[in-house]
Amino acid sequence: MQEAAKTTLSRAGRTGPIHQAHDGRAVAVDVQHLVKTFGKHEAVKDVSFTIGKGEIFGLLGPNGAGKSTTINMMCGYLKPTSGDVSVNGLSLSEHVRQVKRIIGVVPQEIALYKDLNSLENLNFFGKIYGLSTQECKQRAEKLLNFVGLYDRRNEPVKTFSGGMQRRINMAIGLMNEPEFLMMDEPTVGVDPQSREHIFTTIEQLRDQGTTILYTTHYMEEAERLCNHIAIMDQGKIIAAGTLEQLLALRDQQQEVQRRMAYRNCLSN
């Protein structure tokens, strides 16, 4: 972990025009009225939110809330029924290739070739990103150091724990040095030590200016990592704001419920 703390990642200046949110934040990602239907089932229902440049935005909700479907639309894997996403001023629907060059994705599923070692896995995905052999080698070694697994670079990933495999999964999502990184429940099934290492790595990425979307169903993860949080349930955003704003909203709702219960008692 000491080595990881010394490692910084760089990226080419690929930022387009950035506009301002109503609260004054410089907006890096603008999600506009996303809808996704599968037959008669509406999985995502008019979802909109903005992510400030260089912040960690939490998408919090239970399994089946629509978080993964939203990410799949935001990264271009899934075409929205309606709506659009812009990243650094570039519309995904109009500039899909340009947008894909500046985003990274860490999927919930571990997408590794288990018989290859970690260095070979990163080199393979680097080639998919169009990197040269030299670029693949340099970035793979830097990222393995960044996630704290450089010493295990020549070992097959099938010998790694689930938490270590998730850290390699994260490194793959960073091979193209993304300006915007989407992470879909990256701590599922990991041990406490690996979870802490993942958190530290995410915080370092934020400190280096990476904009991050982080999905989770653990409130304590959102509390630790996220600047702003949107709560999603049954395909809809039901609340959004800073942690303090959401806690205040919860307290207000509880007070309203108490007053209504009191009035019901009086009327009875």
Secondary structure, 3 states (H helix, E strand, C coil): CHHHHHCCCCCCCCCCCCEECCCCCEEEEEEEEEEEEECCEEEEEEEEEEEECCCEEEEECCCCCCHHHHHHHHCCCCCCCEEEEEECCEECCCCHHHHHHCEEEECCCCCCCCCCEHHHHHHHHHHHCCCCHHHHHHHHHHHHHHCCCHHHCCCEHHHCCHHHHHHHHHHHHCCCCCCEEEEECCCCCCCHHHHHHHHHHHHHHHHCCCEEEEEECCHHHHHHHCCEEEEEECCEEEEEECHHHHHHHHHHHHHHHHHHHHHHHHHC
